[in-house]
Each structure stands twice: as structure tokens, then as C-alpha cells.
Amino acid sequence: MKTLSIVGGGSWGTALSLVLSARFSHIRLWLYEQDLARRMSRLRENDIYLPGFQLPANVAVATEFEEALKGADVVLGVMPSHYARALYSEMLPYLEPRMLLVSATKGIEEGTLLGTSEVIHQVVGKRFEARVAVLAGPTFAREVARGEPAAVVVASTDLKLAKSIQAAFSGPTLRLYSNADVIGVEMGSALKNVIAIGAGVCHGLGLGNNTLAALITRGLAEIARLSTAMGAEPSTLAGLAGLGDLVLTCTGELSRNRTVGLKLARGHHLDEILSSTQMVAEGVRTTYAAVELAARHRVEMPITRQMFEMLRHAKPPREAIRELMERSLKGE
């Protein structure tokens, strides 16, 4: 594999172009924002989403899919989940059956309640059977860009494909583990963002480590309940895309979703929070989708439900916590 196309030039897409530059001869980084793309081509820096890091010489910036995808061996999607269907539809004329499609998008499509890998299969399946893997794990873009060691998981129902990506992407600072459980990896990496908003709420209210530990533990139980009801393997949720990603996103100060919760607890309105940043906090949309999925699969998710009430109906955070603590008692 010589050529990698990365679709999505936010912080994570840009960080991946840096860390994978030594693994591929040519990397093309596609961006939607043409003005940012021009600056990145000139200054060799993403001054909006990941300032302070120089793009390697073998990373080319593109805004047209024909240019970005031509000759690619691997196409790595790093777009927000609510743009995935539209972007893969635009990419479709330039995709080829030989290409490996890797999704690093962490979210659930509203309306259909599909993971991004399923969206890809639906869109690309109009032309040919897509070869798809998903990439997830506990990573902050800035730390990966700095070259700090990180571990992620790549999952595909075709384990040979997953191992191909594992070999192609793994290097001195990024270690990949292969997995066949696409549902578990995709759902774990999406649902943890819901719990991370709750972690931010706890921090914003001045609550301590006891509360955070309880939230993470019971949040993981909810994630595992829904994921396994959808067909995931329980062991996957104890791995990098489950517990690992959950702990990082709930405790790290770089977490966008944790920041949303922190600001909610401090009295900011959700619309104000979301409009104040160019970064996407996937957890808000995922909360709405998770409530629908829980109802569909008849799974109890009390933390997720309270997060929904806070986000959709502006429920006071302390009232939500009180209701969680006063629920009927039960065994673990």
C-alpha cells in the first residue's frame, strides 16, 4: 500500500496524516473548507483545527474528490457522522472495488440509527461490494500529532482486511489491534461520548472522583447492554474502543464532549455551547440516537436517558443526578 486518502481535515484527520506519513509514500488530505485548504497548502499547517504542527512533505491537500481519491489504496474517512452519507455519495464515482475503506468516524446516523460502516455499505453497495473496516480507540488528536504512543483497534468482518490495515498503519507511536467485532467497536466508540458529556457535568458541578468512577462504571454497563443487544461481543467493550475510549473521553481535558457537559453544568445553553466552537461534539447527536436504539432493543439506559433530558429539554443537572440516585434499588 503506497497511497492513502484521508477524507476530513479536522483535528483527527490532520493528526492521522502526520502519524501515518511515514507509512505511505503519498497521502492526500481532503478538506471541505477551500480557504483553509489554500492556507494549509501554503503554510503547511492546519491553523484552525490542529495549529502548531507542520504537514510532512508527502501530504498533499485537496478539495476535489477526483484529485483526492485517484489511485488510493486506502480511503480513510474522518468526517462527522452526520456528513458521512452525503460525502460517501459524492465520493462514489471515484471509488474502486480494490480500495480499502476505513471509517474513523465515531457516531450514529440520526434517523436510520446506523453505524458509519453500515452507511458506507449502503452507499457504496450501489456500485460494488465495499471492503470496510472501522478504526477506534482512546486517542486525542494533539497527543497523537506530538508522537506520543497510542493504541487503537481496527475491526472488520473480514479479519484479513483488518490485519492488512493493522500492518499498514502500525508504527513506532501508533499500535493497532485487529478485531472482527465491527458492532462492538463502532457502538463502543460512539456511545462513550454520551457518558463523557455526563462526566463534564459532574466536573462542572464540582463533584469528585467517587462520582466520576460511578459514572464511568455504570456508563460502561449501559454501553455494553445496548451493544450486546445489537450483536456485539462483551469482550470488545472491555477493550480499547469500549473501556479505553470511555476512560479517556470522561477524564481528559481535551475531550470535546466532556467540555459540553462542563459548560451545561455551569449554566450555558446547549445552542450557545455548540455555536461557540468549530469542533464537532458527536455525543449530542449520539445521545438522541442512543435513546431511540435503547427503545428499539428494549434496553434500560438510565444515564443516557437523563443526558437526553438535559440536552433536549434543558433539565437541571442536579435534578438529573438526584433521579439517578433515587431509582429503585437492584443488583449489579
N, C-alpha and C positions, 0 to 999 in steps of 0.2 A: 504494500500500500504506500503510494507516494503522495497523493493529493487529497487533502481534507478541506471540505467546505463547511464553514460554521455559519448557520443562519440565525442571526440575533447578535447584535453588537452591544448588548448591555454589559454590566459588570462581569457576569459569569461567562458569557460568550467571549469577551475580551481576555479574561483570565485564562480560559481554556486555550485560546490562540497562543498565549505566552508559554504555558506549560507544555503544550504539545508541539511547539515549533521545532524542537529537537528530534521529534519522532516522524515528521513528514517533510518531504522536500519542498512542497508547496502548500500553503494554507491560504484560503480565501475567506475573508470575514465579511458577510453580508450585513448591511445596515439599512434600515428604513429611512433614517434621517439623512438627507443628502448633504445638508450643511455640515453636520458632524462628520460625515464620511470624507468630505473635502478637507476638513481640518486634520482628521486623522491621517490622511494620505500625505499631507504637507508636514505636519508636526510630529507624526509617528507616535501619537498619544491620544487616548480616549479621555479628553479633559472633562467630560460630563459624568461618565459612569465609573471610570477607573483611572483617575488622574495620578500622575507620578510614575507611570510605567511606560517604557519605550517598547513599541512594537518591534519584534525581530524583523530582519531584512526579508525573510521568506514569507511574511504575512502581507497579503495584498487586500486592500479594502475595496468592496464593490457595492453597488446599489441596484444592479440589474441581475436577475436570476440567470439569464443566459450566460453572462460572464462569470458569475459566482459558482455555478454548478458544472460548467463544461469540464469533462474529463475527471470528475471527482470519483475517488474510490469509496470515500465515506462522506456522508452528509449528516452533520451533527446539528440537530435542531435545539435552539436555546431560547426560543421565543416564549412570551407569556401564554398560558394555556388558552385564554380567550381569543388569541390571534392564530392559534395553530391551524384550525381547519381552513381559514382563508389563505394563509400563507402556503400550506401544502398544496392547495388547489392552484395557486399561482405558480408553484414550482413544478407541478405535474408535467407540463410539456417538456421539461428539461431533465427529468429523472429517467434513469435507465435501470432495467432489471438487474444488472450486475452490481449496482450501487448498494452499499450497506447503509441503512438509515438508522441513526441512533438518536433517541429522544432524551434530552436532559431537561425537559420541561416538567415542573412539579405542580400539578394541578388537575382538576377535574372539569370537563367541559359542562357548562351550565346548559340545562335543557335536556341534553342526551344523557348526562351523567357518565360519560365515557372517559376513560383514561386517554392520554395523548397517543399512546401506541395504537389503541383501537381506532382513534380518529384517523391516524395515518393509514391503517389497513383499509378503512372505508374509502378514503380519498384516492389513494394510490391503486387500490384494487379495481378502479375503473379502467386502468390500463394494463396492470400486471400484478402478480402476487408480490407484495413488498417483503423485503428481508429486514426485519425490525428488531432493534434492541433498545433497552432503556438504561439510562445511567443516573445513579443517585447515590447519595451518601452525605456525611457530615462535612460540609465544605463552605467556608466563606471565601468569596472571590479574592478579596485583598490578600488573605493569607496564602492562598494558592499562587497568586501572582508573585508574592515575595519568595516563593520557592520553599515554603515550609511544608514538611512531609504531611501528606493526607492520604486517606484510603477511601475508596468508593466501590460500589458494586455495579456490574453490568449484567443485565438479565435479558434472556431471550428464550422463547420456547424451543428455538434451535440452539442447543448448547454449543455446537460447533461454531456458530456465528458469534455467540457471546465470548468464546475463548479467542476468536480472531481479534475482536475488539480489545479484549484484555491484553493480548500480546502487543497490539499496535499502540495502545495508549499508555501502557505502564512504563515508568521511568524512575529516575533517582528520587523524585519528590512526589510522584503520584502512583499509588499502588492500587490495582484493580483486582477485585474478586469476581468470579463468574457465578451465575445463578440461573436456574431455569424458571424461577417463580416470578413472572412478569407482574402478576396481580399484586403480590405482596410487596415488591419493590416499588411499584407505581403508587399503590394506595398508601403505604407507609410514608413515602416521601411527600405525598400531598397532604394527608391528614395531620401530620405533625405540626403543620403551620397553624391549624386551628388551636391546638393546645398552646402553641407559642404565644398567640395573642393573649390567652389566659395567663401565661407566665408574666407577660408585660403588665397586665392588670394587677397581679399580685405585687410586683415590684413598685408600680405606681402608687399603690395603697400603703406602701411601707411594710408589707408583710415579709416574714423572714424565711429561713431555709426550710423549716418544718413544712410550711405551706407549699413551697415550691416542690419539695420532694414528694408530697402527697399528690400534687397536681400532675407531675411527670409520671408517677407510677399509675395512678388511676387513668390518666390520659392514654398511656400505653395500653391499658386494658381495653379502653374503648376502641382504639385503633385496631387492636388485634381482633376484637369481637366482630367488627364490621368487615375487616379484610378477610378473615377466615370464612365468614358467611358468604363472601363473594368468591371463595375458592382458593385463597392464599394459604401457604404453609405457615403454621405458627412460628417455626424456627426463623423464618425470614424477618419477622417483626422484632426478634431479639438481636438482629444484625445491624449492619451499617445504615440501611435505608429505613430501619424502624427505630430502635432504641438509640442508635448512634446519632442519627439526624435529629431526633426528638430532643436529646440532651443538649446538643449544640444550639439548636434554634431557641430553646427555652432559657438558656443561660448566657448566651453570647451577646455582647453589647452591639455587635454588627448586625444582629437579626432584625430585618425589616418588620416582620410580623410581631415580634416582641415589642418593638417600638410603637406599633399601632396600639397595642394593649396598654402600654405605659401612658400614652397620651390620652386614651379613653379614660383611664383611671384619674387623670389629672383634669378632667372636665372638658376636654376638646371634643367637638362634634366630629363624627366619622367623615363627613364630606370635607371638612376643613383639613383633617389629617391626610386624606388621600390626595387632595389637591396641592398639598404643600411639598410633595416630593415627586421626582420623575421616576423613582424606583417603583416597581410593582410589588405589592404585598399580596401574594397569592392566597393567603389564608382567609381573606374576607370572602371572596367568591367561593372558596372551597368550603367554608362553613355552611353557606346556603345549600351547596350541592350535597354535603355530608348529611344534613338533616333529611333531605329527600331520600338519599340512599338508605339511611337508617330506617326510615318508614317503609321503604320498599322491601327491605330484608328483615323487617321486624326485629331490629336490634336496638337495645337501650343504650343511649349515649347522653347521659345527663350533663356532662361538662359541655359537650358540643351544643346541646340544646340551650344552655344558659349563655354560651357565647353568641348563639344566633339571636337570642332575645336582646342582648346588649348591642349587637351590631345593627340589627334590623329595626328594633323597637326602642332603642336607647334606654334599656333597663339599667338602673343604677347598679354599678359593680358590687357594692356591699350587699345589696339585696340578692343578687345572683349567688354570691358566696354563701349567704345565710340559707338560702333554699337548698343549696347542695349539701350543706352540713346537717340540715334538719330532715333530709329524706329518710324514708323508712329504713331501719337497720337490716343488714343482710350479711351473709357470709362472704368471705373473699374467695 
